[in-house]
Amino acid sequence: MSQTEKRLNKYISESGFCSRRAADKLIEDNRVTINGKTPELGTKVQAGDVVRVDGNIIGAMPSNKSDRVYIAYNKPIGITCTTERHVKGNIIDAIKHKERIFPIGRLDKPSEGLIFLTSDGDIVNKILRAENAHDKEYVVTVDKPISERFLERMSRGVPILGTITKPCVTKFQSKFVFRIILTQGLNRQIRRMCEYLGYEVTKLKRTRIMNVELTNLKIGQWRNLSEAEMAEINAAVGVSSQTPENANPQPQEQVKKPALKRIINKKASPATLSLRNKGK
């Protein structure tokens, strides 16, 4: 590919309009045109081409990374992680940022807590690839008392969506509350895992993504990620060789359970089940 041409999904993502994955969906839905014609996936954009999404011209974003936006947002319950402005309660209208931004990954509408948003379409793919190798921590409230068996089963992996979830770390917090660290992000994963084991999630809050924590960020507030946080994120995603999450789920009999790299609390309570560098 010459330096004067670029894949259409990459061109759209680098404009800051959306991620590459979302751009592919726009192309599949015939919402994108190049010079008035409907392109296919994989089409190249040449210098001088006019690219439109829903009839609106988009252009490549300047390459100066200092102009890009990277924020952490404490999403309230009821906000939907979509850039579609016609959706009531969409995350873009909720934040009201002056720049055009979009979420990295997702957090279910009934859930609250930490999510990243950015105007940098290029970093989205990198972080989504890295999500399969980096931590996301949640505080989960369920509808009945938590047992050791429940935490142990959660930590070993649960069959959902035609696959078995990766081993994870769980920690008892109180009678109805536990913490969990995941290194993957299947659709409604925690809720589905609990449901399989006979529990219903009544509250779910994400408190950490990789090295970034909610700390004192109040519900509905957002802040810019610090230079130190971005440096660590870029270092982490720069060495990732993972494929995008959910790109090719393994069937149950083929799923391997990798070693975990992180433990919530070294002084684990009796109800804490953690896999210390071994698959079970």
N, C-alpha and C positions, 0 to 999 in steps of 0.2 A: 504494500500500500504506500503510495507516495505521500510526501509531507503536505501536499495540497488537498488530500482527500481524507475523510474520516468516516467511520461507521456512523450510521444515523443515530443509533441509540446513544453512542458516546457523545455525539454532537449535541443532542438534546440534553443529556445529563450535565455536560459541561456548561450549558447555558444557564444552569441553575433552575431549570424548569421542574425537573424531577429526577429520580434515580434511573439508572439504566434499565432495571427491571420494570419500573413503571413506564419507561419509554417504550419498551418492547410491547407492553400491553396497549399503549396508545396506537402503535403501529399496527398491531393485530386488529384493533377495533376500527381501523381506517380513519383515524382522527388526525393523521399526519399527511401532509403533502410536501413534495419537493417540486418547485416550479409548476405548481398546479396539478401535478400528477400524484396518484396514490402509490407509494413505494411498498416494497416487501421488506421483511426482516433481513438484515444484512446489507441493505442498500448503502452505498457510499455517498457522502455529501462532498461535492466538488467546490472549489473556490468559486464564489459568485452565485452559488445556488441559493434560492429563497426557500426556507423551511418554515412551514406554518403548522401550528397545532390548533385545531378547532377554528381555523381561519385567521388566527393571530400569528404574525411574524415573530419568530424567535431568532436570536443571534447568539453567537458564541460569547461566553463571559470572558473578560480580560484575564490573562494568565497570572496576574499578580495575586498570590495567595493571601496577602494581607487584607485584601478586600472581601475575602470570604467570611461567612458567618457560621459560627459553631456555638450552639447553645445547649444548656441543660434545662429541662422544663419539668416541673412537678405537676403531671397531668391529673386533673380532678376526675372523679367518676362521672361518666356521662359524656365526656369528650371523645369524639371519634378521630382516630389517627388517619385522616384522609386530607388531601389537598383539594378535593372537590368542594367548591364553595357553595353548591346548592344543597349539600348535606347539612342539616341542622346540627349545630354543635361541633362543626369541624374544627380541627386543631389550629388551622391557620387563622380563622376568625377569633378563636379563643386567645391566641397569643398577641395578635395585632402587631406583628413585627413590621418595620418599615421596608425590610428587604424581602424578596421572594425566597421563602425557605420551604423545606419539606422534611418530614420525619425520617429518621433512620430506623428501620425495623418497625415494630408495632407494639402496642399495649392495648389490650381489649377495652372496649367501651365501659364495661362494668368494673374495670380495674383502675387503680391509681398509682402514681409514682413516677419514677425517673424515665425520661425518654430524651434522646438527642434529636436536634433538628439542625439543618445546615443549608447553605446555599451552594455547597460544593458537591456537585453530583459525582465527582470522581472518587471521593472518599467513601461514599455510600457502599459501593461494591466491595471495597477493601474491608470495611467494618463488618458487612454482612458475611463475608468469607471468614473473617476472624471470629465471628460470634460462636462458631463451632469449637473454638479452642480457648475461649475466654469467658470469665465468670459473669453471671447476672444473678443478683441475690434478691430474694423476695421474703416478705413476712406474710404468712397465710393464716387466716382464721377459718375454721371449719365448724360444722354443725353439731359435732359430738366429741366426747373426750378422745384425746389422742393416745394411742397405745404404742408400745415399743414395736410391735409387729407391723403396725401401719408405717412407722418411720423406716423400718428396715426394708419393707417392700418398696416404698418410694425410692429409697437409696439404691436398690438393686436394679431398678428399671421395671417399667410397666408396659404391657402391650396396648398401644393405642395407634390409630390411623395406619394399621397395617405394618407397624414396626414396633420395636421395643425401645423405649427411651434409654438414653445413655445413663450409666451410673452417675449418681449425683450425691451431694452432701446434705443431710438433714439434721436439724437440731431442735429438740424440744424447748419451747419457750414458756408456755403455760398450758393449762388444761385443754384449751381449744386452739392454741396458737403454736405454730412451728415456723422455723426458718428453713429455706431451701436455696441451694446454689446450683444453678443449671449451666451447662455449657452448650446448650442447643435451644432452639426456639420454635418448636412445632406449634401449630395452630391450637390455641387455648390449652396448652400442654398441661399446666398444673391442674386446671379444672378437670380435664379429662382423666389425668392420673388419679386424682382423688375420687372421682366418680367411679372409676373402675374398682377401687377398693372400698366402695360403699360410703364415702364421705361426700358432703357437698360444701364447696367453698362459699363462705358468706362474705369474706373480704379478702382482697389480694392487693398487696402494695409492693412495687419494685423499689428497692432502696439503694441499689448499686448496679452500675454497669462498668465492668473492667475496673479501672482505678478511680472512677468518679462516683461519689456518694451524694445522697440528698442533703445530708447534714442539716443546716438551718433553712433550707429552701422551703418556703411555705407552699401549701397547695395552691395551684394557679399561678405561681411565680416562676420566672425563668431568669437565668443568668448566663453570661458568656463563659465558655470554658476558658480556663487560664492557659497561659503559654506552657506552663509545666504539665498540665493535664493533656494538652494537645501533643506535646513532645512525646509523652509516654504512650499515648494512643497511636501516634504515627509510628513509633518504634515497634509497637506490638503488631500493628496491621501490616507493617512493611515486610515482616518475615513470615507472614501467614501463607501457608500453601493449601489451606482448606478450600473446598468448593462451597458455593453459596448454599445457605441452609435450605434444606428440603429439596435440593436440586435432584437428588437421586436416592430416596429413602431405601434402605436395605430391607429385604424381607426378613421376617423374624428369625429364621434359622441361620441367617448369615451375619446378623448383627454382632459385632465385636464390642466388648465393653472396655474402653481404654482406662488407663490409670488416671486418677484425679490428681491435680496439681495443688489444690488448695483445700484447707480444712477450716471451717468456721471458727472452731474453738479447740485448742489443743487439750484443754481440760474438759473433756466431753462428759456430759451427764450420762447416767445409765440409759437414758432414752435416746442418746445420740448415736446414730449409726453412721460411721464414715468409712470409706474405702481407702485405705492408706496404700496407694500404689499397687493395688491388686484387683483384678476383676473377680466378681463372685457371681 
